[in-house]
C-alpha cells in the first residue's frame, strides 16, 4: 500500500476508534518478534467490528489482543499489521445472580470478574494462568483452564453464549442467557481454543457456581508412577475433589488434592482419602500450592515451556519420558499436571544461571578483548543450550505420541532460535483438512492471526 494511502487509511481507522485510541506500535507490542504498524483499542463491540471490517478491506493482517499474557503461545504470525485490543471492552454487563449466569465483555480481567461475582457468593469455576492480567477473551481464545476443570469442566462446559466480530464486520451471536439454551450454531465451543484465527471474541455468557464454604488441600509424596496410581484410585472413588494435580521434577514428586465443602463434609472426605492413600506420606498443603502452575514459568533462560495432553493413566509415564528426554540433554525439568491428563513442562539448562553470573562477575575486572571472548563463549553456550532444548522437545514429541493411546505436546514459549522452523502445535492431525475448511469459511482472506494456529492456519 502506498505511503499516502496508508496515512489516509489510518486516519479512517482513527475516526472509528477515536484518535486517542490509535497509536503506532512499539517493540513492546511485538508478537514473537513481529512488530505491527499500529495498535487500536475500540470502546464498543460495534466499533471493534467496524475496525476489523476496515482492516479486512484494506488487506491488513490483524492480531486480537487481551491482557497479552499468552501472546507467545502458538506459531509466530506470518504477518501482523494491526493489533486490535479489547482493553476497553472490560465491563461486566449483567450478573443474573438468581439464574447463576453472567454476561461479560472480552476485555474484562478474570480477577475483576471474580470479585464482582463474589459479592453474591458466586464464581466462574475456573482458575486460568495469571488471572490478575488475563482477560476473558484471551482465556477463551487459548482455552486456558486449571485445576477446577476436574470438578466443573473446561471453558467449553462453562460458556453458554458468545458474541464475535467476524472479518467482514458482522457481529455474530450464539447461545443465550439460560443454561439449557440450544438455539443456533454452537459458536462458543468452536471459537474457544481457536487462537483468535476465526473472529474476535467481544462478549461471553457463562454459567456460574457457588463459592465453597471451606477448602482444604493435602499433598502426598512418592514417585510419579506411584502417585499416578493414587490419582487413579481417587478418580475411581466416591470422593469429589475440586483439584488434583501431580508435580514432579529432579527426583521428587507430589500429588495435591483439594476438597471443598462444609467442615464436616471435608473431614469425612479426608478420612476416606487417607484410607485410599494407605501408607503414602501426606501433609496439609500450603495455600499457594495451586499456583505451582504459574511458578513453573519462573526460572533461568533459555527455557522451553510446553503443554502435553495424555490420558490420566499415562501421566506418570509422561513424567518419566520428560525426565529421560531432559537427562539425555543435561536439562533440568519440572512438570505440573492436572489429573485430567493436561500438564505443563519446563525444560532449562542446569548450569545456565550459574554460568551467566560467573560471566558477569569476571567482566568487572577484565580487559575488552577478554570480555569479547567471554561474550563469544556465552553465545556459543546459548546456541548449544537451544539445540539441547530442541532435541529434547523432538524426542519428547516422539515419546509422548507413542503412549498407549497417543498424546500430544504443544510448545507454549521458547527462544526464537528453538521455535524457528518448528510447528508449535506438532504434526497435523486427521482433523487438519476440516480445520482448514472452517478457517476458509470464517476468514477466507486470512485476516486474523495468519499462520499462528495448527498447521500454519
C-alpha positions in Angstrom: 0.0 0.0 0.0 1.5 3.4 -1.0 2.6 5.7 1.9 -0.1 8.3 1.1 -2.8 5.8 1.1 -1.5 4.3 4.3 -1.8 7.7 6.0 -5.3 8.2 4.8 -6.3 4.7 5.8 -5.0 5.1 9.4 -7.0 8.4 9.6 -10.1 6.4 8.7 -9.4 3.9 11.4 -8.8 6.8 13.9 -12.3 8.0 13.1 -13.7 4.7 14.0 -11.9 4.1 17.3 -11.0 7.6 18.3 -7.7 9.3 17.6 -6.6 8.9 21.2 -7.2 5.1 20.9 -5.0 4.5 17.9 -1.2 4.7 18.2 1.9 3.5 16.5 3.1 0.1 17.7 6.3 -0.2 19.7 8.7 -3.2 20.2 6.7 -4.0 23.3 3.8 -4.8 21.0 5.8 -7.4 19.1 4.3 -10.9 18.7 7.1 -13.5 18.5 9.4 -10.8 17.1 6.9 -9.5 14.6 6.2 -5.8 15.3 2.9 -4.5 13.9 2.4 -1.0 12.5 -0.4 0.2 14.7 -2.4 -0.6 17.9 -6.1 0.2 18.0 -8.4 0.0 21.1 -12.1 0.3 20.2 -14.5 1.1 23.0 -17.6 -0.9 21.9 -18.2 -4.2 20.2 -19.7 -2.3 17.2 -16.6 -0.2 16.8 -14.4 -3.2 17.0 -16.4 -4.9 14.3 -16.2 -1.8 12.1 -12.4 -1.6 12.7 -12.0 -5.2 11.8 -14.0 -4.7 8.6 -11.9 -1.7 7.7 -8.7 -3.7 8.2 -10.0 -6.6 6.2 -11.0 -4.3 3.3 -7.5 -2.6 3.5 -5.8 -6.0 3.2 -4.2 -5.7 6.6 -3.4 -8.7 8.9 -4.8 -8.3 12.4 -3.9 -9.8 15.8 -6.5 -9.6 18.5 -5.1 -8.9 22.0 -6.4 -9.0 25.5 -4.1 -8.9 28.5 -1.1 -10.0 26.4 -0.3 -12.9 28.9 -0.2 -15.6 26.2 0.8 -13.8 23.0 3.8 -16.1 22.6 1.6 -19.2 22.5 1.3 -20.7 19.1 3.3 -20.2 15.9 4.8 -16.8 15.0 2.4 -14.8 12.9 3.0 -14.9 9.1 2.3 -11.2 9.2 0.9 -8.6 11.5 -0.1 -5.1 10.6 -2.6 -4.1 13.3 -3.1 -5.2 16.9 -6.8 -4.9 17.8 -7.0 -4.6 21.6 -10.1 -5.4 23.7 -8.7 -3.5 26.7 -11.6 -1.0 26.7 -14.3 -3.8 26.4 -13.9 -4.6 30.1 -17.3 -4.4 31.7 -19.5 -7.0 33.5 -22.7 -6.3 31.6 -25.1 -8.4 33.5 -24.9 -10.6 36.6 -28.1 -12.6 36.9 -27.2 -14.0 40.3 -30.5 -15.7 40.8 -30.1 -17.6 37.5 -26.3 -18.0 38.1 -25.2 -16.6 34.8 -23.1 -13.6 33.8 -22.6 -11.6 30.6 -19.1 -10.1 30.4 -17.1 -8.3 27.8 -14.0 -9.9 26.4 -11.5 -7.4 27.8 -12.6 -7.9 31.4 -9.8 -9.3 33.5 -10.6 -12.6 35.1 -9.8 -11.4 38.7 -12.1 -8.4 38.2 -14.9 -10.6 37.1 -14.4 -12.9 40.1 -14.5 -10.0 42.5 -17.8 -8.9 41.1 -19.3 -12.4 41.3 -18.0 -12.9 44.9 -20.3 -10.2 46.1 -23.2 -12.6 45.7 -21.2 -15.7 46.8 -20.6 -17.0 43.2 -17.7 -17.6 40.9 -16.7 -18.6 37.4 -15.4 -22.0 38.4 -12.2 -21.5 36.5 -8.6 -20.9 37.5 -6.5 -19.8 34.5 -3.0 -18.6 34.5 -2.3 -15.0 35.7 -6.0 -14.0 36.4 -4.9 -10.5 37.5 -3.9 -9.8 33.9 -5.6 -12.4 31.7 -8.8 -11.4 30.1 -12.0 -13.4 29.3 -11.4 -13.2 25.6 -7.8 -14.3 26.0 -8.5 -17.4 28.1 -11.3 -18.4 25.7 -9.0 -18.0 22.6 -6.3 -20.1 24.2 -8.7 -22.4 26.1 -6.8 -21.9 29.3 -8.2 -23.6 32.4 -6.7 -25.0 35.5 -7.3 -27.4 38.4 -11.0 -26.6 38.8 -11.6 -28.3 35.4 -11.7 -31.7 37.3 -14.9 -30.8 39.1 -16.6 -28.2 36.9 -15.4 -28.9 33.4 -13.4 -26.8 30.9 -14.3 -23.5 29.4 -16.4 -25.2 26.7 -18.5 -26.6 29.5 -18.9 -23.2 31.3 -19.7 -20.9 28.3 -23.3 -20.8 27.2 -23.2 -17.9 24.8 -20.8 -15.8 22.8 -20.6 -12.7 20.5 -17.8 -12.5 18.0 -16.8 -9.9 15.4 -16.0 -11.6 12.0 -13.6 -10.2 9.5 -16.4 -8.8 7.3 -17.7 -6.7 10.2 -20.5 -9.0 11.2 -21.3 -9.3 14.9 -22.4 -13.0 15.2 -24.1 -14.3 18.3 -24.7 -17.8 19.6 -26.3 -19.3 22.6 -28.2 -17.3 25.2 -28.7 -16.3 28.9 -30.1 -19.6 30.1 -28.1 -22.7 30.8 -30.2 -25.0 28.6 -30.3 -22.8 25.6 -29.7 -24.8 22.4 -30.7 -22.3 19.7 -28.4 -21.7 16.7 -25.0 -23.0 15.9 -22.7 -23.6 18.9 -20.1 -21.0 18.0 -19.0 -20.8 21.7 -17.2 -24.2 21.5 -15.8 -23.5 18.1 -14.2 -20.2 19.0 -12.9 -21.5 22.3 -9.3 -22.5 21.7 -9.3 -21.2 18.1 -6.3 -18.8 18.9 -8.2 -15.8 17.5 -8.0 -17.1 13.9 -11.7 -17.2 13.2 -13.0 -14.0 14.7 -12.6 -11.6 17.6 -14.5 -12.5 20.8 -16.2 -9.4 22.2 -18.6 -10.8 24.7 -19.3 -14.1 26.5 -22.0 -15.6 28.7 -21.1 -18.1 31.4 -22.9 -20.4 33.9 -21.7 -19.8 37.5 -21.2 -21.9 40.6 -21.3 -21.0 44.3 -18.2 -20.1 46.2 -17.1 -23.0 48.5 -17.8 -22.5 52.2 -14.4 -24.0 53.2 -11.5 -25.6 51.4 -8.6 -27.8 52.4 -5.7 -29.2 50.4 -3.4 -32.1 51.1 -0.1 -33.2 49.5 1.2 -36.8 49.1 4.8 -37.7 48.4 6.1 -40.5 46.3 7.3 -41.3 42.7 5.3 -40.1 39.7 4.3 -43.7 38.9 3.0 -44.4 42.5 1.2 -41.1 42.7 -0.4 -41.7 39.3 -1.9 -44.9 40.8 -3.2 -42.9 43.8 -4.6 -40.4 41.4 -6.5 -43.1 39.5 -7.7 -44.6 42.8 -9.1 -41.2 43.8 -10.8 -40.9 40.4 -12.4 -44.3 41.0 -13.6 -43.5 44.5 -16.7 -41.6 45.6 -14.5 -38.6 46.6 -15.4 -35.3 44.9 -12.1 -33.3 44.8 -12.1 -29.9 43.1 -8.4 -30.1 42.4 -6.0 -33.0 41.8 -2.5 -32.3 40.4 0.8 -34.1 40.2 4.0 -32.1 40.5 7.3 -33.7 39.6 10.9 -32.7 38.8 14.5 -33.6 39.7 13.9 -36.6 41.8 10.8 -35.5 43.7 7.0 -35.8 43.2 3.9 -34.8 45.0 0.2 -35.2 44.4 -2.0 -32.3 45.6 -5.7 -32.9 46.5 -8.2 -30.1 47.2 -11.5 -30.7 48.9 -14.3 -28.1 49.1 -17.5 -28.0 51.1 -18.6 -27.8 54.8 -16.2 -28.5 57.6 -17.9 -31.9 58.4 -18.0 -32.9 54.8 -14.4 -32.1 54.2 -13.3 -34.0 57.3 -15.2 -37.1 56.1 -13.6 -36.9 52.7 -10.1 -36.5 54.3 -10.6 -39.7 56.3 -11.7 -41.6 53.2 -8.8 -40.1 51.2 -6.3 -41.2 53.8 -7.7 -44.7 53.7 -7.3 -44.8 49.9 -3.7 -43.5 50.2 -2.7 -46.0 52.8 0.9 -45.6 53.9 1.6 -42.8 51.4 3.0 -39.9 53.3 0.7 -36.8 53.4 0.6 -33.4 54.9 -1.6 -30.2 54.6 -0.5 -28.4 51.5 0.4 -24.7 51.6 -2.3 -22.2 50.4 -0.3 -21.4 47.3 0.2 -24.9 46.1 -2.3 -24.4 43.3 -0.2 -21.6 42.0 2.6 -24.0 41.1 1.2 -24.0 37.5 2.2 -20.3 37.4 5.5 -20.8 39.3 6.7 -23.3 36.8 7.1 -20.5 34.3 9.8 -18.9 36.5 13.5 -19.8 36.2 16.7 -19.4 34.2 16.7 -18.9 30.5 16.9 -20.1 27.8 14.0 -22.4 28.7 11.2 -24.2 26.9 7.6 -24.3 28.1 5.2 -26.9 26.7 1.8 -28.4 27.4 1.2 -32.1 27.0 -2.1 -34.0 26.8 -2.4 -37.7 27.6 -4.8 -40.0 29.3 -4.9 -39.7 33.1 -3.4 -43.2 33.4 -0.4 -42.0 31.4 0.6 -39.0 33.5 3.3 -41.0 35.4 4.7 -42.4 32.2 4.7 -38.9 30.6 6.8 -37.6 33.6 9.3 -40.5 33.0 9.5 -39.6 29.4 10.2 -35.9 30.3 12.9 -37.0 32.7 14.5 -39.2 30.1 14.5 -36.6 27.4 15.8 -33.9 29.8 18.5 -36.2 31.1 19.8 -37.0 27.7 20.4 -33.3 27.0 21.6 -32.3 30.5 18.5 -30.2 31.1 16.6 -29.6 34.3 12.9 -30.4 34.2 9.6 -29.7 36.0 6.1 -30.9 35.4 2.7 -29.8 36.8 0.0 -32.0 35.5 -3.8 -31.9 36.2 -5.5 -35.2 36.8 -7.5 -34.9 33.5 -4.2 -35.5 31.7 -3.1 -32.0 30.8 0.3 -31.0 32.0 2.9 -28.2 31.8 6.5 -29.0 31.2 9.5 -26.7 31.8 13.0 -27.6 30.4 16.0 -25.5 31.1 19.8 -25.7 31.2 21.1 -27.0 34.6 24.1 -24.7 34.6 22.8 -21.6 32.8 22.1 -19.4 35.8 25.5 -20.1 37.5 27.4 -19.6 34.2 25.6 -16.3 33.5 26.6 -14.9 36.9 30.2 -16.1 36.5 30.4 -14.1 33.2 29.0 -11.0 34.9 31.5 -11.3 37.8 34.5 -11.8 35.6 33.6 -8.9 33.3 34.1 -6.3 36.1 37.9 -6.7 36.2 38.6 -7.7 32.6 40.1 -6.0 29.6 37.9 -5.5 26.5 39.4 -8.4 24.4 38.8 -10.8 27.3 35.2 -9.5 27.6 34.6 -10.1 23.9 36.0 -13.7 24.2 33.7 -14.4 27.1 30.7 -12.9 25.2 31.5 -15.1 22.3 31.7 -18.1 24.6 28.4 -17.2 26.1 26.8 -17.0 22.7 28.2 -20.5 21.8 26.9 -21.9 25.1 23.5 -20.4 24.5 23.4 -21.9 21.0 24.2 -25.3 22.4 21.5 -24.9 25.1 19.0 -24.0 22.4 20.0 -27.1 20.4 19.6 -29.2 23.6 16.1 -27.8 24.1 15.1 -28.5 20.6 16.5 -32.0 20.7 14.7 -32.8 23.9 11.4 -31.4 22.5 11.6 -33.5 19.4 12.5 -36.6 21.4 9.6 -35.9 23.8 7.1 -35.5 21.0 8.0 -38.9 19.6 7.8 -40.5 23.0 4.5 -38.9 24.0 3.0 -39.8 20.7 3.9 -43.4 21.4 1.9 -43.8 24.6 -0.8 -46.4 24.5 -3.4 -44.1 23.1 -1.2 -41.4 21.7 -0.6 -38.0 23.2 0.4 -34.5 22.1 2.8 -31.9 23.2 2.4 -28.2 22.2 5.2 -25.6 22.6 4.0 -22.5 24.5 7.2 -20.5 24.9 10.8 -20.9 24.0 13.7 -19.0 22.4 13.2 -17.8 18.9 16.1 -20.0 17.7 14.3 -23.1 19.0 10.9 -22.1 17.6 12.3 -21.2 14.1 11.1 -23.7 11.5 9.1 -25.6 14.1 5.3 -26.0 14.3 4.5 -25.2 17.9 1.4 -27.5 17.7 3.2 -30.6 16.5 2.4 -32.7 13.5 -1.1 -32.0 12.0 -3.8 -34.5 12.9 -6.5 -36.1 10.7 -8.7 -33.1 11.6 -6.5 -30.6 9.7 -8.5 -30.6 6.4 -11.7 -29.8 8.4 -9.9 -27.1 10.3 -8.7 -25.5 7.1 -12.3 -25.5 5.7 -13.6 -23.8 8.8 -10.9 -21.2 8.6 -11.8 -20.6 4.9 -15.4 -20.3 5.8 -15.0 -17.7 8.6 -11.8 -15.9 7.4 -11.2 -16.7 3.7 -8.7 -13.9 3.2 -6.6 -14.9 6.3 -7.0 -11.5 8.0 -6.8 -12.8 11.6 -3.6 -14.2 13.1 -2.4 -15.8 9.9 -0.1 -18.8 10.4 -0.5 -18.9 14.2 -2.7 -22.0 14.6 -2.3 -25.7 13.9 -0.5 -26.4 10.6 0.1 -22.8 9.9 -3.7 -21.9 9.7 
